[in-house]
Amino acid sequence: MAITVLYFAWVRERIGLPRETVETEATSVAELVAELRAREERYAVAFTDISALRVALDQELSDFDAGLEGVREVAFFPPMTGG
């Protein structure tokens, strides 16, 4: 299946792309991250510590163990801070 993947803040800086369409067989966010890590070193670096990341599925905050069935967009970003 094809999923649009969005990268924000330092995730985008490390990967070098703001977004891309990914063909994946992943059934969960964690599996998608594993596929991305295996692609190239820049992805491995960006996803070294997923505890430092948040994920949104179709613009709703989610967890890394969430399923991808029916999902069209996955966004990765660092936690937001207020001020």
N, CA, C and O atoms as a GROMACS GRO file, in nm:
protein
  332
    1MET      N    1   0.084  -0.117   0.000
    1MET     CA    2   0.000   0.000   0.000
    1MET      C    3   0.089   0.124   0.000
    1MET      O    4   0.202   0.120   0.047
    2ALA      N    5   0.036   0.232  -0.053
    2ALA     CA    6   0.110   0.358  -0.056
    2ALA      C    7   0.060   0.448   0.057
    2ALA      O    8  -0.061   0.466   0.074
    3ILE      N    9   0.153   0.505   0.132
    3ILE     CA   10   0.121   0.596   0.242
    3ILE      C   11   0.207   0.721   0.225
    3ILE      O   12   0.325   0.712   0.192
    4THR      N   13   0.147   0.837   0.247
    4THR     CA   14   0.222   0.961   0.250
    4THR      C   15   0.284   0.974   0.388
    4THR      O   16   0.214   0.965   0.489
    5VAL      N   17   0.415   0.997   0.392
    5VAL     CA   18   0.486   1.012   0.518
    5VAL      C   19   0.539   1.155   0.525
    5VAL      O   20   0.608   1.201   0.434
    6LEU      N   21   0.507   1.223   0.634
    6LEU     CA   22   0.550   1.360   0.657
    6LEU      C   23   0.653   1.363   0.768
    6LEU      O   24   0.641   1.291   0.868
    7TYR      N   25   0.756   1.446   0.750
    7TYR     CA   26   0.862   1.460   0.851
    7TYR      C   27   0.870   1.607   0.892
    7TYR      O   28   0.869   1.696   0.807
    8PHE      N   29   0.876   1.632   1.022
    8PHE     CA   30   0.881   1.769   1.073
    8PHE      C   31   1.003   1.791   1.160
    8PHE      O   32   1.058   1.698   1.219
    9ALA      N   33   1.046   1.918   1.169
    9ALA     CA   34   1.154   1.965   1.255
    9ALA      C   35   1.284   1.888   1.229
    9ALA      O   36   1.324   1.872   1.113
   10TRP      N   37   1.351   1.840   1.334
   10TRP     CA   38   1.480   1.776   1.314
   10TRP      C   39   1.468   1.642   1.241
   10TRP      O   40   1.566   1.595   1.183
   11VAL      N   41   1.351   1.580   1.242
   11VAL     CA   42   1.332   1.457   1.165
   11VAL      C   43   1.349   1.489   1.016
   11VAL      O   44   1.419   1.417   0.944
   12ARG      N   45   1.285   1.596   0.972
   12ARG     CA   46   1.297   1.640   0.832
   12ARG      C   47   1.442   1.676   0.798
   12ARG      O   48   1.491   1.642   0.691
   13GLU      N   49   1.509   1.743   0.891
   13GLU     CA   50   1.648   1.781   0.868
   13GLU      C   51   1.738   1.659   0.851
   13GLU      O   52   1.825   1.658   0.764
   14ARG      N   53   1.718   1.558   0.931
   14ARG     CA   54   1.802   1.438   0.923
   14ARG      C   55   1.773   1.355   0.798
   14ARG      O   56   1.864   1.298   0.738
   15ILE      N   57   1.647   1.348   0.760
   15ILE     CA   58   1.611   1.269   0.642
   15ILE      C   59   1.632   1.347   0.514
   15ILE      O   60   1.664   1.290   0.410
   16GLY      N   61   1.614   1.478   0.521
   16GLY     CA   62   1.636   1.563   0.404
   16GLY      C   63   1.514   1.578   0.316
   16GLY      O   64   1.525   1.627   0.203
   17LEU      N   65   1.398   1.538   0.365
   17LEU     CA   66   1.273   1.548   0.289
   17LEU      C   67   1.161   1.595   0.382
   17LEU      O   68   1.157   1.555   0.498
   18PRO      N   69   1.070   1.679   0.331
   18PRO     CA   70   0.954   1.714   0.413
   18PRO      C   71   0.844   1.609   0.406
   18PRO      O   72   0.765   1.594   0.500
   19ARG      N   73   0.838   1.536   0.293
   19ARG     CA   74   0.733   1.434   0.274
   19ARG      C   75   0.774   1.342   0.161
   19ARG      O   76   0.857   1.376   0.077
   20GLU      N   77   0.715   1.223   0.161
   20GLU     CA   78   0.735   1.128   0.053
   20GLU      C   79   0.622   1.026   0.055
   20GLU      O   80   0.555   1.007   0.156
   21THR      N   81   0.602   0.962  -0.058
   21THR     CA   82   0.508   0.852  -0.066
   21THR      C   83   0.586   0.723  -0.055
   21THR      O   84   0.682   0.700  -0.130
   22VAL      N   85   0.546   0.639   0.038
   22VAL     CA   86   0.617   0.516   0.068
   22VAL      C   87   0.529   0.397   0.034
   22VAL      O   88   0.414   0.390   0.078
   23GLU      N   89   0.582   0.305  -0.042
   23GLU     CA   90   0.516   0.176  -0.065
   23GLU      C   91   0.558   0.085   0.049
   23GLU      O   92   0.677   0.062   0.070
   24THR      N   93   0.461   0.033   0.122
   24THR     CA   94   0.494  -0.046   0.241
   24THR      C   95   0.404  -0.167   0.255
   24THR      O   96   0.290  -0.170   0.208
   25GLU      N   97   0.458  -0.267   0.321
   25GLU     CA   98   0.381  -0.385   0.360
   25GLU      C   99   0.355  -0.382   0.510
   25GLU      O  100   0.296  -0.475   0.565
   26ALA      N  101   0.398  -0.274   0.578
   26ALA     CA  102   0.385  -0.262   0.722
   26ALA      C  103   0.238  -0.261   0.764
   26ALA      O  104   0.153  -0.205   0.694
   27THR      N  105   0.211  -0.323   0.876
   27THR     CA  106   0.075  -0.323   0.930
   27THR      C  107   0.063  -0.235   1.054
   27THR      O  108  -0.047  -0.213   1.104
   28SER      N  109   0.176  -0.184   1.103
   28SER     CA  110   0.175  -0.094   1.219
   28SER      C  111   0.278   0.016   1.197
   28SER      O  112   0.365   0.006   1.110
   29VAL      N  113   0.268   0.120   1.277
   29VAL     CA  114   0.366   0.228   1.270
   29VAL      C  115   0.505   0.175   1.301
   29VAL      O  116   0.602   0.211   1.234
   30ALA      N  117   0.517   0.090   1.400
   30ALA     CA  118   0.647   0.034   1.438
   30ALA      C  119   0.710  -0.042   1.321
   30ALA      O  120   0.831  -0.032   1.299
   31GLU      N  121   0.630  -0.118   1.248
   31GLU     CA  122   0.681  -0.190   1.131
   31GLU      C  123   0.724  -0.092   1.022
   31GLU      O  124   0.825  -0.115   0.955
   32LEU      N  125   0.649   0.016   1.004
   32LEU     CA  126   0.687   0.117   0.905
   32LEU      C  127   0.820   0.180   0.943
   32LEU      O  128   0.906   0.198   0.857
   33VAL      N  129   0.838   0.211   1.069
   33VAL     CA  130   0.964   0.268   1.116
   33VAL      C  131   1.079   0.171   1.089
   33VAL      O  132   1.186   0.212   1.045
   34ALA      N  133   1.058   0.042   1.114
   34ALA     CA  134   1.161  -0.059   1.088
   34ALA      C  135   1.197  -0.062   0.939
   34ALA      O  136   1.314  -0.071   0.904
   35GLU      N  137   1.096  -0.054   0.853
   35GLU     CA  138   1.122  -0.050   0.708
   35GLU      C  139   1.202   0.075   0.670
   35GLU      O  140   1.297   0.067   0.592
   36LEU      N  141   1.164   0.188   0.726
   36LEU     CA  142   1.234   0.313   0.695
   36LEU      C  143   1.378   0.308   0.744
   36LEU      O  144   1.469   0.348   0.672
   37ARG      N  145   1.399   0.259   0.866
   37ARG     CA  146   1.536   0.247   0.920
   37ARG      C  147   1.625   0.165   0.828
   37ARG      O  148   1.743   0.196   0.812
   38ALA      N  149   1.569   0.061   0.769
   38ALA     CA  150   1.648  -0.030   0.686
   38ALA      C  151   1.681   0.030   0.548
   38ALA      O  152   1.768  -0.021   0.478
   39ARG      N  153   1.613   0.138   0.511
   39ARG     CA  154   1.634   0.198   0.379
   39ARG      C  155   1.774   0.255   0.361
   39ARG      O  156   1.848   0.215   0.270
   40GLU      N  157   1.810   0.348   0.448
   40GLU     CA  158   1.936   0.421   0.436
   40GLU      C  159   1.979   0.469   0.574
   40GLU      O  160   1.899   0.472   0.667
   41GLU      N  161   2.104   0.507   0.584
   41GLU     CA  162   2.160   0.556   0.711
   41GLU      C  163   2.085   0.678   0.764
   41GLU      O  164   2.063   0.690   0.884
   42ARG      N  165   2.045   0.769   0.675
   42ARG     CA  166   1.977   0.891   0.722
   42ARG      C  167   1.846   0.859   0.794
   42ARG      O  168   1.809   0.927   0.890
   43TYR      N  169   1.776   0.756   0.750
   43TYR     CA  170   1.653   0.713   0.818
   43TYR      C  171   1.687   0.646   0.951
   43TYR      O  172   1.620   0.669   1.051
   44ALA      N  173   1.791   0.565   0.951
   44ALA     CA  174   1.834   0.499   1.074
   44ALA      C  175   1.870   0.602   1.180
   44ALA      O  176   1.836   0.585   1.297
   45VAL      N  177   1.937   0.709   1.140
   45VAL     CA  178   1.974   0.815   1.233
   45VAL      C  179   1.849   0.887   1.284
   45VAL      O  180   1.836   0.913   1.403
   46ALA      N  181   1.757   0.919   1.194
   46ALA     CA  182   1.636   0.993   1.233
   46ALA      C  183   1.548   0.913   1.329
   46ALA      O  184   1.483   0.970   1.416
   47PHE      N  185   1.548   0.781   1.314
   47PHE     CA  186   1.461   0.697   1.396
   47PHE      C  187   1.538   0.616   1.501
   47PHE      O  188   1.491   0.512   1.545
   48THR      N  189   1.655   0.663   1.539
   48THR     CA  190   1.736   0.593   1.639
   48THR      C  191   1.662   0.578   1.771
   48THR      O  192   1.663   0.472   1.832
   49ASP      N  193   1.598   0.686   1.815
   49ASP     CA  194   1.529   0.686   1.945
   49ASP      C  195   1.385   0.730   1.924
   49ASP      O  196   1.356   0.849   1.929
   50ILE      N  197   1.295   0.635   1.902
   50ILE     CA  198   1.156   0.674   1.875
   50ILE      C  199   1.086   0.728   2.000
   50ILE      O  200   0.978   0.786   1.989
   51SER      N  201   1.146   0.710   2.118
   51SER     CA  202   1.087   0.771   2.237
   51SER      C  203   1.095   0.923   2.231
   51SER      O  204   1.026   0.993   2.305
   52ALA      N  205   1.180   0.976   2.142
   52ALA     CA  206   1.195   1.120   2.123
   52ALA      C  207   1.103   1.171   2.013
   52ALA      O  208   1.114   1.287   1.971
   53LEU      N  209   1.013   1.086   1.965
   53LEU     CA  210   0.923   1.123   1.855
   53LEU      C  211   0.778   1.103   1.892
   53LEU      O  212   0.743   1.026   1.982
   54ARG      N  213   0.695   1.172   1.820
   54ARG     CA  214   0.550   1.153   1.825
   54ARG      C  215   0.506   1.115   1.684
   54ARG      O  216   0.576   1.142   1.587
   55VAL      N  217   0.389   1.055   1.675
   55VAL     CA  218   0.336   1.015   1.544
   55VAL      C  219   0.189   1.052   1.538
   55VAL      O  220   0.116   1.043   1.637
   56ALA      N  221   0.148   1.093   1.418
   56ALA     CA  222   0.006   1.121   1.394
   56ALA      C  223  -0.036   1.041   1.271
   56ALA      O  224   0.036   1.035   1.171
   57LEU      N  225  -0.152   0.980   1.279
   57LEU     CA  226  -0.210   0.906   1.168
   57LEU      C  227  -0.331   0.983   1.118
   57LEU      O  228  -0.426   1.007   1.193
   58ASP      N  229  -0.327   1.022   0.992
   58ASP     CA  230  -0.434   1.105   0.935
   58ASP      C  231  -0.466   1.223   1.026
   58ASP      O  232  -0.583   1.253   1.052
   59GLN      N  233  -0.362   1.289   1.075
   59GLN     CA  234  -0.367   1.411   1.155
   59GLN      C  235  -0.424   1.392   1.296
   59GLN      O  236  -0.469   1.488   1.358
   60GLU      N  237  -0.420   1.269   1.346
   60GLU     CA  238  -0.460   1.244   1.485
   60GLU      C  239  -0.345   1.176   1.558
   60GLU      O  240  -0.290   1.077   1.510
   61LEU      N  241  -0.310   1.229   1.676
   61LEU     CA  242  -0.202   1.169   1.753
   61LEU      C  243  -0.229   1.021   1.777
   61LEU      O  244  -0.342   0.980   1.800
   62SER      N  245  -0.122   0.943   1.770
   62SER     CA  246  -0.137   0.799   1.784
   62SER      C  247  -0.015   0.742   1.853
   62SER      O  248   0.072   0.816   1.899
   63ASP      N  249  -0.008   0.609   1.859
   63ASP     CA  250   0.104   0.538   1.918
   63ASP      C  251   0.178   0.459   1.810
   63ASP      O  252   0.125   0.434   1.702
   64PHE      N  253   0.301   0.423   1.842
   64PHE     CA  254   0.382   0.348   1.746
   64PHE      C  255   0.333   0.205   1.727
   64PHE      O  256   0.372   0.140   1.630
   65ASP      N  257   0.249   0.155   1.816
   65ASP     CA  258   0.194   0.021   1.797
   65ASP      C  259   0.061   0.024   1.722
   65ASP      O  260  -0.001  -0.081   1.703
   66ALA      N  261   0.017   0.141   1.680
   66ALA     CA  262  -0.110   0.155   1.608
   66ALA      C  263  -0.103   0.091   1.470
   66ALA      O  264   0.001   0.091   1.405
   67GLY      N  265  -0.215   0.036   1.428
   67GLY     CA  266  -0.224  -0.025   1.296
   67GLY      C  267  -0.235   0.079   1.186
   67GLY      O  268  -0.274   0.193   1.210
   68LEU      N  269  -0.199   0.038   1.064
   68LEU     CA  270  -0.200   0.128   0.949
   68LEU      C  271  -0.316   0.102   0.853
   68LEU      O  272  -0.326   0.169   0.750
   69GLU      N  273  -0.402   0.008   0.885
   69GLU     CA  274  -0.512  -0.023   0.794
   69GLU      C  275  -0.599   0.101   0.771
   69GLU      O  276  -0.650   0.161   0.866
   70GLY      N  277  -0.614   0.138   0.646
   70GLY     CA  278  -0.696   0.253   0.608
   70GLY      C  279  -0.628   0.388   0.624
   70GLY      O  280  -0.687   0.490   0.590
   71VAL      N  281  -0.506   0.390   0.677
   71VAL     CA  282  -0.435   0.516   0.699
   71VAL      C  283  -0.375   0.565   0.567
   71VAL      O  284  -0.317   0.488   0.491
   72ARG      N  285  -0.391   0.694   0.542
   72ARG     CA  286  -0.336   0.754   0.420
   72ARG      C  287  -0.213   0.838   0.447
   72ARG      O  288  -0.130   0.858   0.358
   73GLU      N  289  -0.200   0.890   0.572
   73GLU     CA  290  -0.090   0.981   0.604
   73GLU      C  291  -0.034   0.952   0.742
   73GLU      O  292  -0.108   0.938   0.839
   74VAL      N  293   0.098   0.944   0.749
   74VAL     CA  294   0.169   0.926   0.876
   74VAL      C  295   0.265   1.043   0.891
   74VAL      O  296   0.340   1.074   0.798
   75ALA      N  297   0.261   1.109   1.006
   75ALA     CA  298   0.351   1.222   1.031
   75ALA      C  299   0.437   1.193   1.154
   75ALA      O  300   0.388   1.145   1.256
   76PHE      N  301   0.568   1.222   1.141
   76PHE     CA  302   0.661   1.204   1.252
   76PHE      C  303   0.714   1.341   1.291
   76PHE      O  304   0.751   1.421   1.206
   77PHE      N  305   0.718   1.367   1.424
   77PHE     CA  306   0.763   1.497   1.471
   77PHE      C  307   0.809   1.485   1.616
   77PHE      O  308   0.766   1.393   1.687
   78PRO      N  309   0.895   1.575   1.661
   78PRO     CA  310   0.935   1.573   1.802
   78PRO      C  311   0.822   1.626   1.889
   78PRO      O  312   0.733   1.695   1.839
   79PRO      N  313   0.824   1.594   2.018
   79PRO     CA  314   0.721   1.647   2.108
   79PRO      C  315   0.720   1.800   2.104
   79PRO      O  316   0.825   1.863   2.091
   80MET      N  317   0.604   1.856   2.114
   80MET     CA  318   0.591   2.002   2.112
   80MET      C  319   0.601   2.054   2.254
   80MET      O  320   0.556   1.989   2.349
   81THR      N  321   0.660   2.171   2.268
   81THR     CA  322   0.666   2.234   2.397
   81THR      C  323   0.591   2.366   2.391
   81THR      O  324   0.587   2.432   2.288
   82GLY      N  325   0.534   2.402   2.500
   82GLY     CA  326   0.460   2.528   2.505
   82GLY      C  327   0.546   2.639   2.564
   82GLY      O  328   0.655   2.615   2.616
   83GLY      N  329   0.494   2.757   2.557
   83GLY     CA  330   0.570   2.865   2.616
   83GLY      C  331   0.499   2.996   2.602
   83GLY      O  332   0.550   3.099   2.647
   0.00000   0.00000   0.00000
